[in-house]
Amino acid sequence: MIRRFAILTGIALMMLASCNSGKEQVEPVPFNHVSLHDGFWKERINTVIGTTVPHSIRQSETALERFRRCSAFLAGKETPLPETNRFISSDLYKVMEGTAYSLMYEKNDSLEAFMDYAISLIGKSQLADGYLYISHECGNPNIEEMGPRPYSWVVHSHELYNVGHLYEAAVAYYMATGKRSLLDIAVKSADHVNRVFFQGDPGYNDGKPVNQAPGHEEIELALCKMYSTTGNGEYLKMAKKFLDIRGVTYVPSGDGIMSPSYAQQHLPVREQREPAGHAVRAGYLYTAMAMVDALTAKEDYRVALDSIWNNLTETRIHITGGLGAVFGIEGFGAPYELPNKNAYNETCAAVANVFFNHAMFLATHDAKYMDLAEVSLYNNALAGINIAGNRFFYVNPLEADGTTGFNHGAAGRTEWFGCACCPPNITRLILQVAGMMYSHSGDEIYVMMYGNSDTDISLKKTDVKIIQETDYPFDGKLRIRINPEQVSRFSMKIRIPTWSRTGEFMPGDLYRYVDEAKELPSIFVNGRETTYAMDKGFASITREWKTGDIIELDLGMEARQVTCNPAVKENIGRAAIVRGPMVYCAEETDTGCPVQEISISGKAKGYHTVNEGILKGITVIGLPVMTTGETSPDLRQRTVELIPYYAWDNRGDGKSMAVWLKTELKEN
């Protein structure tokens, strides 16, 4: 029987069990149970719904045409063969998932009609036994990384990666509309995969179970969502089986994309201790490991996850929250290998990083994971989409010279990509951000992320309405109104970010402030400063709460200079400027010369909010610099404006940009 739940943020399933022995389960409040009001996230979501979703649907026509041709071919009609492609179907599925989420915000008959039409073509393209992979079904000429037969080259075919995204879209559309059409296709596919991979099906692999993990992870976390939605425990078992056979039943040999670590197949996942290989694949894997641990009430992967996370935050993450610094493998390099101009930092990897850390929070109740998710979200992830909502970054370097192509050949943003995983990925993330703001247990309410919003939460003793008012992320002041239905004693847990309460910008030892903060966090309840206990990064306030009580939080939000661990050789003699959770950068539009020709000459001073143009509403920072170089040969001191990293390349391509700026002027 299908169980109707409110749709939960990407990895925030209705946690049926907690891996915290003896601790009550923490349940996230679903994004469609949180109302957003005017402010940062409301504006972003309006743009995604009004511009990005329709734009993405138009760009998905090629993928949709493949299903038209496949369905016609299977029906015996004369038709050109679909274009051979391993993964383009997954891009369409992600577009459909984002469209389903948008329908939860606003009913739209034309979008629903698009979904129903696409679903009909997908259903007609699925074989009777549940198999769904167009190139093999239509007998397209073999390509090296697809294999000659179904499931004959699982390490690179993307067969299971594709259907994983299908499952996520199916869950989203069912929750949005109650329609079973896509969910039925997903159930048929998942049952087929279970037979072929773990039981044996006479139509595949000579009847022997394939028993091999996919090269590109995704199906594992998608199966967890299928389990949560359908209640079929077999799907959770499948997710765990795919995790446990990785690096056990199959280990590739070779270099590059055939190296054992590229798809995290170098060791059983329980024995892995460092992030390795392709960053997006790794992020989806770690997310699934955390989800399965939580849903099975076990800690089978806890040691591995803790070690991987610690290593990542100490040696392999950019200050923007970007993962996968190395071109070629699109993944992790050696410890402290964090280049600037040549950084990869795929947008999808940032999305996966947010999902991973949110899953880790739900399993541990530790705010440090939300601290990292926030940095990745506001910087690397948001940089992946322009402010207008119709041009994108696949790659997110920390420096650009304005001419060198980095974004799949472009020196700026583009409208779409041949491999279009990133645009719909950032779309579906933005639409789910509200689902990362609140969670609760029996007598605790967690405020995890900040934005103008309200929600209703059911505790053991009473229902509570929470109303949050703030100009975050450009202001560190927040008002949280607490309205319980009846006077009741419970705990409000308010996240105090790493950037606000420690000497580090984010957890780990990579990025430290140059000087002490002038503004320390303060909390007032009903106008009086209050004491509180810190509990895993949360300020915990336990008392009798009544309707009309107000918590006022001031995190302080001064512009501060950050230096990098000297083990990152490229950043020696350089500094970055941050404010709150935001990383700032210099862009040539504001410096008037290539940013490589400027050097920090004093502390950041003053900031103001832009009141017109594409950057309207964004706070910019004034920074004293010295300039010298080919375009400004005479040493000159002046003040330039820095903008948030996510906002760069919104005023025309071909502009230089840098996050890490020189602190010592060197002669040319």
TIGU-697958 format. One record per residue (C-alpha): z, x, y. Coordinates in steps of 0.25 Angstrom, whole numbers, m for minus. Each point is the difference from the previous one (the first is absolute). Layout:
BEGIN
<<Z, X, Y>>
...
This chain:
BEGIN
<<0, 0, 0>>
<<m3, 5, 14>>
<<12, 1, 9>>
<<m3, m2, 15>>
<<7, 10, 9>>
<<m2, 4, 14>>
<<m10, 11, 1>>
<<8, 13, 2>>
<<m4, 13, 7>>
<<m9, 9, m9>>
<<10, 6, m9>>
<<12, m9, 4>>
<<0, m9, m12>>
<<10, m10, m3>>
<<9, 10, m6>>
<<5, m7, m13>>
<<9, 12, m3>>
<<6, 11, 8>>
<<0, 15, m5>>
<<14, 2, 7>>
<<10, m2, m11>>
<<11, m9, 5>>
<<m6, m3, 14>>
<<m6, m13, 4>>
<<m15, m1, 1>>
<<m6, 1, 14>>
<<m11, m10, 2>>
<<m11, 3, 11>>
<<m3, m12, 9>>
<<m15, m3, m2>>
<<m9, 2, 12>>
<<m4, m15, 0>>
<<15, m3, 2>>
<<1, 8, 12>>
<<m5, m5, 13>>
<<m6, 10, 10>>
<<1, m2, 15>>
<<m8, 7, 11>>
<<1, 15, m1>>
<<m6, 12, m7>>
<<m1, m6, m14>>
<<m4, m14, 4>>
<<m12, 6, 8>>
<<m4, 9, m11>>
<<0, m11, m10>>
<<m8, m9, 10>>
<<m11, 11, 1>>
<<m1, 1, m15>>
<<m1, m15, m2>>
<<m10, m2, 11>>
<<m8, 12, m1>>
<<3, 9, m12>>
<<m1, m10, m11>>
<<m13, m6, 4>>
<<m6, 14, 3>>
<<4, 4, m14>>
<<m6, m12, m7>>
<<m13, 3, 7>>
<<0, 15, m4>>
<<3, m5, m15>>
<<m14, m7, m1>>
<<m5, 12, m9>>
<<12, m1, m10>>
<<m2, m16, 0>>
<<m15, 2, m3>>
<<3, 8, m12>>
<<8, m12, m6>>
<<m12, m9, 4>>
<<m9, 8, m8>>
<<10, 2, m11>>
<<2, m15, m2>>
<<m15, m2, 0>>
<<m2, 11, m10>>
<<10, m6, m9>>
<<m6, m14, 1>>
<<m13, 6, m4>>
<<m7, m2, 13>>
<<m10, 10, 6>>
<<7, 9, 10>>
<<1, 14, 5>>
<<11, 8, m7>>
<<12, 2, 8>>
<<2, 13, 7>>
<<7, 10, m9>>
<<14, 3, 5>>
<<14, 3, m6>>
<<9, m6, 11>>
<<m7, m8, 10>>
<<6, m13, m6>>
<<14, 5, 3>>
<<m3, 0, 14>>
<<m5, m14, 0>>
<<13, m4, m8>>
<<9, 6, 11>>
<<m8, m7, 11>>
<<3, m13, m8>>
<<15, 4, m1>>
<<0, 2, 15>>
<<m7, m13, 2>>
<<10, m8, m8>>
<<11, 6, 8>>
<<m6, m4, 13>>
<<m1, m14, m6>>
<<15, 0, m1>>
<<1, 2, 15>>
<<m12, m10, 4>>
<<m7, m10, m8>>
<<m15, 3, 1>>
<<m10, m9, m7>>
<<m12, 10, 1>>
<<9, 12, m5>>
<<4, m9, m12>>
<<m14, m4, m3>>
<<m4, 15, 0>>
<<11, 3, m10>>
<<m4, m12, m9>>
<<m14, 5, 0>>
<<3, 14, m3>>
<<10, m4, m11>>
<<m11, m9, m6>>
<<m10, 12, m1>>
<<11, 9, m6>>
<<4, m10, m10>>
<<m15, m1, m4>>
<<m1, 15, m1>>
<<12, 1, m10>>
<<m3, 1, m15>>
<<5, m11, m9>>
<<10, 10, m6>>
<<6, 4, 14>>
<<m8, 13, 3>>
<<m4, 1, 15>>
<<m8, 13, 4>>
<<m14, m3, 5>>
<<m7, 13, m3>>
<<3, 0, m14>>
<<m2, m15, m2>>
<<m14, 1, 6>>
<<m4, 12, m7>>
<<m2, 9, 13>>
<<m4, 14, m3>>
<<12, 8, m4>>
<<6, 9, 11>>
<<8, 12, m4>>
<<14, m6, 5>>
<<m2, m14, m6>>
<<m2, 3, m15>>
<<m11, m5, m9>>
<<9, m12, m5>>
<<11, m8, 5>>
<<13, 8, 0>>
<<m7, 13, m5>>
<<4, 8, 13>>
<<12, m7, 5>>
<<4, 13, 7>>
<<m10, m3, 11>>
<<m7, m13, m3>>
<<10, m8, 9>>
<<m1, m12, m9>>
<<15, m2, 0>>
<<1, 4, 15>>
<<m10, m11, 3>>
<<7, m11, m8>>
<<14, 4, 6>>
<<m5, m4, 14>>
<<m6, m12, m6>>
<<14, m4, m5>>
<<7, 3, 13>>
<<m11, m9, 7>>
<<2, m11, m10>>
<<15, 0, 2>>
<<m2, m1, 15>>
<<m10, m11, m1>>
<<9, m9, m9>>
<<12, 2, 9>>
<<m9, m4, 12>>
<<m6, m12, m5>>
<<5, m4, m14>>
<<m14, 2, m6>>
<<0, 6, m13>>
<<m15, 4, m1>>
<<2, 15, 3>>
<<13, 0, m7>>
<<m6, m5, m13>>
<<m11, 11, 1>>
<<11, 10, 2>>
<<8, m5, m12>>
<<m12, 0, m9>>
<<m3, 14, 4>>
<<14, 5, m2>>
<<1, m6, m13>>
<<m13, 7, m4>>
<<5, 13, 5>>
<<13, m1, m8>>
<<m8, m3, m13>>
<<m10, 12, 2>>
<<10, 10, 5>>
<<12, m3, m8>>
<<m3, m9, m12>>
<<m15, 3, m4>>
<<m12, m9, 2>>
<<m12, 1, m9>>
<<m9, m1, 11>>
<<5, 13, 7>>
<<3, 14, m4>>
<<m3, m3, m15>>
<<11, m9, 0>>
<<11, 11, 2>>
<<9, m2, 12>>
<<m5, 9, 12>>
<<14, 3, 3>>
<<m4, 9, 13>>
<<5, m1, 14>>
<<m10, m2, 11>>
<<m4, 11, 8>>
<<3, m8, 13>>
<<13, m7, 0>>
<<1, m14, 6>>
<<0, m9, m12>>
<<15, 4, m3>>
<<5, m6, 13>>
<<m9, m12, m1>>
<<5, m3, m14>>
<<14, m1, 6>>
<<m5, m10, 10>>
<<m7, m8, m11>>
<<13, 0, m8>>
<<8, m5, 12>>
<<m10, m11, 3>>
<<m3, m5, m14>>
<<13, 3, m7>>
<<m7, 6, m12>>
<<8, 12, m4>>
<<m12, 6, m7>>
<<m5, 5, 13>>
<<12, 8, 4>>
<<0, 6, m14>>
<<m15, 4, 3>>
<<4, 6, 13>>
<<11, 9, m7>>
<<m10, 4, m11>>
<<m10, 5, 9>>
<<11, 8, 7>>
<<6, 6, m12>>
<<m14, 4, m7>>
<<m4, 7, 13>>
<<m1, 15, m3>>
<<3, m3, m15>>
<<m11, m6, m7>>
<<m11, 6, 9>>
<<0, 13, 8>>
<<m13, 4, 7>>
<<m4, 15, 1>>
<<m8, 7, 10>>
<<0, 2, 15>>
<<0, m9, 13>>
<<m1, m15, m4>>
<<1, 4, m15>>
<<13, 8, 2>>
<<12, m6, m7>>
<<8, m2, 13>>
<<m11, m7, 7>>
<<3, m13, m5>>
<<15, 3, m3>>
<<m3, 2, m15>>
<<5, 15, m1>>
<<14, m5, m5>>
<<6, m13, m5>>
<<5, m7, 13>>
<<15, 1, m4>>
<<m2, 15, 0>>
<<m8, 1, 13>>
<<9, 7, 12>>
<<m10, 2, 11>>
<<m11, m8, 7>>
<<m13, 4, m6>>
<<m15, m3, 0>>
<<m8, m11, 7>>
<<10, m6, 10>>
<<m4, m15, 0>>
<<1, 0, m16>>
<<13, 7, 1>>
<<6, m10, 10>>
<<m4, m12, m8>>
<<6, 7, m13>>
<<13, 3, 7>>
<<0, m14, 6>>
<<m2, m6, m14>>
<<11, 9, m6>>
<<10, m5, 10>>
<<m4, m15, m3>>
<<1, 1, m15>>
<<13, 7, 1>>
<<5, m12, 9>>
<<m6, m11, m8>>
<<5, 6, m14>>
<<14, 3, 6>>
<<m1, 14, m5>>
<<m1, 14, 6>>
<<m11, 6, m9>>
<<m7, 6, 12>>
<<12, 2, 10>>
<<1, 16, m2>>
<<m15, 2, 1>>
<<m1, m9, 12>>
<<12, 6, 8>>
<<m6, 14, m3>>
<<m14, m4, 4>>
<<5, m7, 13>>
<<9, 12, 4>>
<<m11, 10, m2>>
<<m10, m8, 8>>
<<10, m2, 12>>
<<4, 15, 0>>
<<m14, 6, m3>>
<<m12, m9, 0>>
<<0, m11, 11>>
<<m6, 1, 13>>
<<8, m4, 13>>
<<m9, m13, 0>>
<<5, m4, m14>>
<<m14, 4, m5>>
<<m1, 4, m15>>
<<m11, 8, m6>>
<<m3, 12, 9>>
<<m11, 6, m8>>
<<m15, m3, 1>>
<<m8, 0, m13>>
<<11, m6, m9>>
<<5, m9, 11>>
<<13, 4, m4>>
<<13, 9, 0>>
<<m2, 15, 1>>
<<11, 11, m1>>
<<14, m2, 7>>
<<m2, 1, 15>>
<<m15, m1, m1>>
<<m1, m10, 12>>
<<m12, 4, 9>>
<<m3, m7, 13>>
<<m15, m1, 3>>
<<m4, 1, m15>>
<<11, m10, m5>>
<<m5, m12, m8>>
<<11, m10, 0>>
<<m8, m12, m5>>
<<4, m13, 6>>
<<1, m6, m14>>
<<10, 11, m3>>
<<9, m4, 12>>
<<m1, m15, m5>>
<<5, 5, m14>>
<<11, 8, 7>>
<<5, m13, 7>>
<<0, m8, m13>>
<<6, 12, m8>>
<<12, 1, 10>>
<<2, m15, 1>>
<<1, m1, m15>>
<<10, 12, 0>>
<<8, m7, 10>>
<<1, m13, m9>>
<<4, 8, m11>>
<<11, 8, 7>>
<<4, m7, 13>>
<<m2, 13, 7>>
<<m5, 0, 14>>
<<m6, 14, m1>>
<<m12, m6, m7>>
<<m2, m11, 11>>
<<1, 12, 10>>
<<m12, 7, m7>>
<<m8, m13, m1>>
<<2, m3, 15>>
<<m5, 14, 4>>
<<m12, m1, m10>>
<<m3, m15, 5>>
<<0, 3, 15>>
<<m8, 13, 0>>
<<m9, 3, m12>>
<<m2, m14, m5>>
<<m2, m7, 14>>
<<m10, 12, 4>>
<<m9, m5, m11>>
<<m4, m12, 8>>
<<m4, m1, 15>>
<<7, m9, 10>>
<<m12, m9, 0>>
<<1, m2, m15>>
<<m15, 3, m4>>
<<m1, 16, m1>>
<<8, 9, m10>>
<<4, 13, m4>>
<<m1, 4, m15>>
<<6, 14, 3>>
<<11, 3, 10>>
<<1, 14, 5>>
<<11, 5, 10>>
<<m11, 7, 8>>
<<m14, m2, 4>>
<<m10, 8, 9>>
<<m9, m12, 3>>
<<m12, 5, m7>>
<<3, 4, m14>>
<<m2, m12, m10>>
<<13, m3, m8>>
<<m1, m15, m2>>
<<m10, 0, m12>>
<<m9, 7, 9>>
<<3, m6, 14>>
<<8, 6, 11>>
<<6, m13, 3>>
<<2, m14, m6>>
<<m10, m8, m7>>
<<m2, m15, m3>>
<<0, 2, m15>>
<<m1, 10, m12>>
<<m9, 1, m12>>
<<14, 1, m7>>
<<7, m10, 8>>
<<14, 0, m6>>
<<7, 3, 13>>
<<m4, m11, 9>>
<<5, m12, m9>>
<<12, 8, m4>>
<<5, 2, 14>>
<<m3, m15, 2>>
<<8, m5, m11>>
<<12, 9, 4>>
<<0, m5, 14>>
<<0, m14, m4>>
<<13, 3, m9>>
<<8, 8, 10>>
<<9, m12, 3>>
<<4, 0, m15>>
<<7, 14, 2>>
<<9, m5, 12>>
<<11, m7, m8>>
<<7, 0, m13>>
<<13, m6, m6>>
<<10, 0, m11>>
<<11, m9, m3>>
<<8, 2, 13>>
<<m8, 11, 7>>
<<m12, m1, 10>>
<<m9, 12, 2>>
<<m8, 2, 12>>
<<m9, 11, m4>>
<<m12, 0, 10>>
<<0, m5, 14>>
<<m9, m10, 8>>
<<1, m13, 7>>
<<2, m10, m11>>
<<9, m10, m7>>
<<3, m4, m14>>
<<10, m9, m9>>
<<8, 7, m10>>
<<8, m6, m11>>
<<13, 7, m4>>
<<10, m4, m10>>
<<9, m7, 10>>
<<m9, m5, 11>>
<<m14, 0, 5>>
<<m3, 9, 12>>
<<m11, 0, 11>>
<<m3, 14, 5>>
<<m7, 1, 14>>
<<m5, 14, 4>>
<<m4, 3, 14>>
<<m6, 14, 4>>
<<m11, 8, 6>>
<<1, 10, m12>>
<<m7, 9, m3>>
<<m1, 4, 15>>
<<14, m4, 3>>
<<13, 3, m8>>
<<8, m12, 5>>
<<1, m12, m10>>
<<7, m13, 1>>
<<3, m7, m14>>
<<5, m14, 1>>
<<8, m5, m12>>
<<1, m15, m3>>
<<7, m3, m13>>
<<1, m15, m3>>
<<15, 2, m2>>
<<10, 10, 4>>
<<m1, 10, m11>>
<<4, 15, m3>>
<<m12, 9, m4>>
<<m6, 13, 4>>
<<m11, 3, 9>>
<<m7, 13, m3>>
<<m8, 6, 11>>
<<m9, 12, m3>>
<<3, 12, 9>>
<<m12, 9, m2>>
<<0, 14, m3>>
<<m7, 3, 13>>
<<11, m6, 8>>
<<13, 5, m7>>
<<m3, 14, m5>>
<<m7, 13, 4>>
<<m12, m4, m7>>
<<m12, m8, 3>>
<<m1, m5, m15>>
<<7, 2, m12>>
<<m1, 14, m6>>
<<0, 14, 6>>
<<m14, 1, 6>>
<<1, m6, 14>>
<<12, 3, 9>>
<<3, m3, 14>>
<<0, 12, 10>>
<<13, m5, 7>>
<<11, m10, m1>>
<<m2, m15, 3>>
<<5, m5, 14>>
<<0, m14, m5>>
<<8, m4, m13>>
<<m1, m13, m7>>
<<10, m11, 4>>
<<3, m13, m5>>
<<7, m12, 7>>
<<4, m13, m6>>
<<1, m12, 10>>
<<0, 10, 12>>
<<11, 10, m6>>
<<m3, 13, m6>>
<<4, 0, m14>>
<<3, 10, m11>>
<<m8, 0, m13>>
<<0, 7, m13>>
<<m13, 7, m4>>
<<m5, m4, m14>>
<<m13, 7, m5>>
<<m6, 1, 14>>
<<5, m14, 4>>
<<10, m4, 10>>
<<8, m10, m8>>
<<8, m10, 8>>
<<9, m10, m8>>
<<7, m11, 7>>
<<1, m15, 2>>
<<m14, m4, 6>>
<<m2, m13, 8>>
<<m12, m6, 6>>
<<m3, 6, 13>>
<<5, 14, m3>>
<<m9, 11, 5>>
<<m2, 15, m5>>
<<m5, 9, 11>>
<<m6, 13, m5>>
<<m4, 12, 8>>
<<m7, 11, m8>>
<<m3, 8, 13>>
<<m15, 4, 1>>
<<m2, 13, 8>>
<<m12, 8, m2>>
<<4, 12, m8>>
<<m7, 13, m4>>
<<m1, 4, m15>>
<<m2, 13, m7>>
<<m5, 2, m14>>
<<6, 7, m12>>
<<m5, 15, 2>>
<<m5, m1, m14>>
<<m12, m8, 6>>
<<m7, 12, 5>>
<<m10, m8, 9>>
<<11, m6, 8>>
<<7, 13, 4>>
<<0, 0, 15>>
<<m3, m14, 1>>
<<8, m13, 3>>
<<m2, m15, m1>>
<<5, m11, 9>>
<<6, m13, m6>>
<<7, m12, 5>>
<<7, m9, m9>>
<<m8, m2, m13>>
<<m13, 4, 8>>
<<m7, 13, m1>>
<<m8, 3, 13>>
<<m13, 8, 2>>
<<m8, 6, 11>>
<<m14, m5, 1>>
<<m11, 6, 9>>
<<m2, m13, 7>>
<<14, 2, 7>>
<<0, 15, 0>>
<<m14, 2, 7>>
<<m2, 12, m9>>
<<m1, 3, m14>>
<<15, m1, m5>>
<<m1, 13, m7>>
<<1, 6, 14>>
<<13, m6, 4>>
<<14, 6, m3>>
<<14, m8, 2>>
<<7, 6, 12>>
<<12, m9, 1>>
<<7, m12, m5>>
<<m6, m13, m1>>
<<3, m8, 12>>
<<m2, m15, 3>>
<<m8, m10, m7>>
<<m6, m13, 4>>
<<m7, m12, m6>>
<<m15, m1, 2>>
<<m4, m13, 6>>
<<m15, m1, m2>>
<<m11, 4, m9>>
<<0, 2, m15>>
<<14, 7, 1>>
<<6, m12, 7>>
<<15, m1, m4>>
<<1, 14, m6>>
<<10, 10, 6>>
<<m5, 13, 4>>
<<8, 13, 2>>
<<m2, 10, 11>>
<<0, 15, m5>>
<<0, 12, 9>>
<<m11, 10, m5>>
<<m7, 13, 4>>
<<m15, 0, m2>>
<<m9, 11, m1>>
<<m13, 2, m8>>
<<m15, 0, 2>>
<<0, m14, 7>>
<<12, 4, 9>>
<<0, 15, 1>>
<<12, 1, 10>>
<<14, m2, m5>>
<<4, m13, 6>>
<<13, m9, m2>>
<<m1, m15, 0>>
<<5, m12, m7>>
<<m9, m7, m11>>
<<3, m14, m7>>
<<2, 0, m15>>
<<m4, m13, m8>>
<<6, m4, m13>>
<<m8, 6, m12>>
<<m5, m13, m5>>
<<m7, m3, 13>>
<<m9, 12, 1>>
<<m15, m2, m1>>
<<0, m14, 6>>
<<m7, 4, 13>>
<<m12, 6, m5>>
<<m3, 11, m11>>
<<m3, 14, 2>>
<<14, 3, 6>>
<<9, 12, m4>>
<<14, m4, m5>>
<<12, 8, m4>>
<<14, m4, m5>>
<<6, 14, m1>>
<<m1, 7, 14>>
<<2, 15, 3>>
<<13, 3, 6>>
<<m4, 14, 4>>
<<m13, 2, 8>>
<<m8, 11, m6>>
<<m11, 7, 7>>
<<m14, m3, m4>>
